[in-house]
Amino acid sequence: MSSVFFLGATGYIGGAFLVALKSAYPDLRITALVRSVEKGAAVKAAGVQHIIVGSHEEAEKISAASAEADIVINTADAGNLPLTRAIIAGLKERAKKGGKKPLLFHTGGAYVVYAGFEGKFTPAAEKVWNDNKEEDIEAIDASQPRRNVDLELFKADEEGTISCYIICPPVIYGVGKGPVNQISMPVPGMIRVALRKRQTVYVGEGTNKWSNVHIDDLMDLYLIVFKLATSGRDPATSPYAKFYFASAGEHAWGDVAKDIAPLLHKRGLVDNDKAVSVPLMEDIRLTKLTASNSRSVPDRGFALGWKPMAKSLKETLEEDIDAVVELEATAGYSH
């Protein structure tokens, strides 16, 4: 069975994928990079055979581990170009040993097609990016967030010694099944701001839209792409045909806030059941998380048989609130 070097196993996406992967492929030999012995113990309990303690800045260590793996899975630090280059360098060394072409699975993010931090739906947001149109993927501007990493991966794939797959999730929601971090950032971030202010808020007009996906549906897509790639039967001849959006639904951020407000109010966690607008830069973190637009269609995944079936974002808000409140209590916050 193939050997895997896994980065990001303690994270929300990575932890969920680790659990899903070991369930589907129990004989996979996995080595994981973690930042501490303590987190390593939790990851090892999830089925990892070997732990390497280190950081994403230790390029030589990462290259060496990548050179020993048939497959590298990077679900951490999507915008870290030196990290990506270290992985690629290691996989190229692995390729020199012969055998199957080494594989790299990289988790990107739909910020790569974001349109403006204005807290409203803009003309640029009319564009819905489609992963089954290679011209769409090629046309993403080089100045977009994390695009430099995508371009590095495309270049490595085109050189022919390794094969690179990019999965690009939008807003992810729902409680995950990973060994360490089980909650996402955007929706829980909005909840945390509301708890601090005792008032649910959204940025600007709140009409700006993002695509979304439940963590369980996202894991189904990861497994479908993983199966295709490892089968050796992927017909893709271009690196742009190995780029997958992972969208299952869409929301406007103002609507999310308006749905959260009464749920928090009935628990006595905010002072009223309404969501109100705040200026763009009043809360920098909230602006970064919820003020932009990003819309995409995962036709490539649909063509492989991906069928998102989990609850909608609105249907999981109670679960997210429960998870955030519990985590805040553990950290010593009271609301």
Backbone hydrogen bonds, N-H to C=O, Kabsch-Sander energy under -0.5 kcal/mol:
donor,donor_aa,acceptor,acceptor_aa,energy
4,V,29,R,-3.1
5,F,71,I,-2.5
6,F,4,V,-0.5
6,F,31,T,-3.3
7,L,73,I,-3.2
8,G,33,L,-0.7
11,G,8,G,-1.6
15,G,11,G,-2.0
16,A,12,Y,-1.3
17,F,13,I,-2.5
18,L,14,G,-2.7
19,V,15,G,-2.1
20,A,16,A,-2.3
21,L,17,F,-3.1
22,K,18,L,-2.4
23,S,19,V,-1.7
24,A,20,A,-2.1
25,Y,21,L,-3.0
28,L,25,Y,-1.9
29,R,2,S,-1.8
30,I,28,L,-0.8
31,T,4,V,-3.1
32,A,50,H,-2.5
33,L,6,F,-2.3
34,V,32,A,-0.5
34,V,52,I,-2.6
40,G,36,S,-1.9
41,A,37,V,-1.7
42,A,38,E,-1.2
43,V,39,K,-2.2
44,K,40,G,-2.6
45,A,41,A,-1.8
46,A,42,A,-0.6
46,A,43,V,-0.9
47,G,44,K,-1.8
48,V,43,V,-1.2
49,Q,30,I,-1.4
50,H,30,I,-1.8
52,I,32,A,-2.9
53,V,51,I,-0.5
54,G,34,V,-3.0
54,G,52,I,-0.6
58,E,55,S,-1.3
59,A,57,E,-1.6
62,I,58,E,-2.1
63,S,59,A,-2.9
64,A,60,E,-2.3
65,A,61,K,-2.1
66,S,62,I,-2.4
67,A,63,S,-2.1
68,E,64,A,-0.6
68,E,65,A,-0.8
69,A,66,S,-1.4
70,D,3,S,-1.5
71,I,3,S,-1.8
72,V,103,L,-2.5
73,I,5,F,-2.7
74,N,72,V,-0.5
74,N,105,F,-3.2
75,T,7,L,-2.9
75,T,73,I,-0.7
80,N,77,D,-2.1
81,L,79,G,-1.1
84,T,80,N,-2.0
85,R,81,L,-2.7
86,A,82,P,-2.1
87,I,83,L,-2.1
88,I,84,T,-2.6
89,A,85,R,-2.5
90,G,86,A,-1.9
91,L,87,I,-2.5
92,K,88,I,-2.2
93,E,89,A,-1.4
94,R,90,G,-2.2
95,A,91,L,-2.2
96,K,92,K,-1.0
97,K,94,R,-1.5
98,G,95,A,-1.7
103,L,70,D,-2.2
104,L,163,S,-2.6
105,F,72,V,-3.0
106,H,104,L,-0.6
106,H,165,Y,-3.2
107,T,74,N,-2.5
108,G,106,H,-0.7
108,G,167,I,-2.6
110,A,169,P,-2.4
112,V,109,G,-1.9
113,V,110,A,-1.7
114,Y,111,Y,-1.9
115,A,293,N,-2.4
118,E,116,G,-0.7
118,E,291,A,-0.8
119,G,291,A,-2.8
120,K,291,A,-0.5
125,A,122,T,-1.3
126,E,123,P,-1.6
127,K,124,A,-1.2
129,W,127,K,-0.6
129,W,295,R,-2.1
131,D,129,W,-0.5
131,D,297,V,-1.9
133,K,130,N,-1.5
134,E,132,N,-0.7
136,D,133,K,-1.4
137,I,133,K,-1.5
138,E,134,E,-2.5
139,A,135,E,-1.5
140,I,136,D,-0.6
140,I,137,I,-0.7
144,Q,141,D,-1.7
147,R,144,Q,-1.9
149,V,146,R,-0.8
150,D,146,R,-1.7
151,L,147,R,-2.6
152,E,148,N,-1.6
153,L,149,V,-2.1
154,F,150,D,-2.7
155,K,151,L,-2.3
156,A,152,E,-2.1
157,D,153,L,-2.4
158,E,154,F,-2.6
159,E,155,K,-1.5
160,G,156,A,-0.6
160,G,157,D,-1.3
162,I,156,A,-0.6
163,S,102,P,-2.5
165,Y,104,L,-3.2
166,I,242,K,-2.5
167,I,106,H,-2.5
168,C,244,Y,-3.6
171,V,211,S,-1.9
173,Y,213,V,-2.0
176,G,182,Q,-2.8
181,N,10,T,-1.6
182,Q,180,V,-0.5
189,G,185,M,-2.4
190,M,186,P,-2.0
191,I,187,V,-2.1
192,R,188,P,-2.7
193,V,189,G,-2.1
194,A,190,M,-1.9
195,L,191,I,-2.3
196,R,192,R,-2.2
197,K,193,V,-2.4
198,R,194,A,-1.8
199,Q,194,A,-1.2
200,T,274,K,-0.6
202,Y,276,V,-1.8
204,G,278,V,-2.5
205,E,119,G,-0.9
206,G,119,G,-2.1
206,G,203,V,-1.2
207,T,119,G,-0.7
210,W,251,H,-2.3
211,S,294,S,-2.2
212,N,249,G,-2.3
213,V,171,V,-2.1
215,I,173,Y,-2.4
218,L,214,H,-2.5
219,M,215,I,-1.9
220,D,216,D,-1.6
221,L,217,D,-1.8
222,Y,218,L,-2.4
223,L,219,M,-2.3
224,I,220,D,-2.0
225,V,221,L,-2.6
226,F,222,Y,-2.7
227,K,223,L,-2.5
228,L,224,I,-2.1
229,A,225,V,-2.7
230,T,226,F,-2.5
231,S,227,K,-1.1
232,G,228,L,-0.6
232,G,229,A,-0.9
233,R,228,L,-0.8
241,A,238,S,-1.3
242,K,239,P,-1.5
243,F,240,Y,-0.8
244,Y,166,I,-2.9
244,Y,242,K,-0.5
246,A,168,C,-1.1
248,A,212,N,-3.3
249,G,212,N,-1.9
251,H,210,W,-2.4
253,W,208,N,-2.0
254,G,206,G,-2.7
255,D,206,G,-0.5
256,V,252,A,-1.7
257,A,253,W,-2.1
258,K,254,G,-2.1
259,D,255,D,-1.7
260,I,256,V,-2.2
261,A,257,A,-2.3
263,L,259,D,-0.6
264,L,260,I,-2.2
265,H,261,A,-2.3
266,K,262,P,-2.2
267,R,263,L,-0.5
267,R,264,L,-0.6
268,G,265,H,-1.9
269,L,264,L,-2.5
270,V,264,L,-0.5
271,D,198,R,-2.2
276,V,200,T,-2.1
278,V,202,Y,-2.3
282,E,279,P,-1.5
287,T,283,D,-2.4
288,K,284,I,-2.5
289,L,285,R,-2.1
290,T,286,L,-2.6
291,A,287,T,-1.9
293,N,115,A,-0.6
293,N,116,G,-0.5
294,S,209,K,-2.4
297,V,129,W,-3.1
299,D,297,V,-0.8
302,F,298,P,-2.4
303,A,299,D,-2.1
304,L,300,R,-0.7
304,L,301,G,-0.9
305,G,302,F,-1.7
306,W,301,G,-2.2
316,T,312,S,-0.8
316,T,313,L,-1.1
317,L,314,K,-1.0
320,D,316,T,-2.2
321,I,317,L,-2.6
322,D,318,E,-2.6
323,A,319,E,-2.4
324,V,320,D,-2.6
325,V,321,I,-2.8
326,E,322,D,-2.3
327,L,323,A,-2.2
328,E,324,V,-2.9
329,A,325,V,-2.2
330,T,326,E,-2.1
331,A,327,L,-1.8
332,G,329,A,-1.1
333,Y,328,E,-3.0
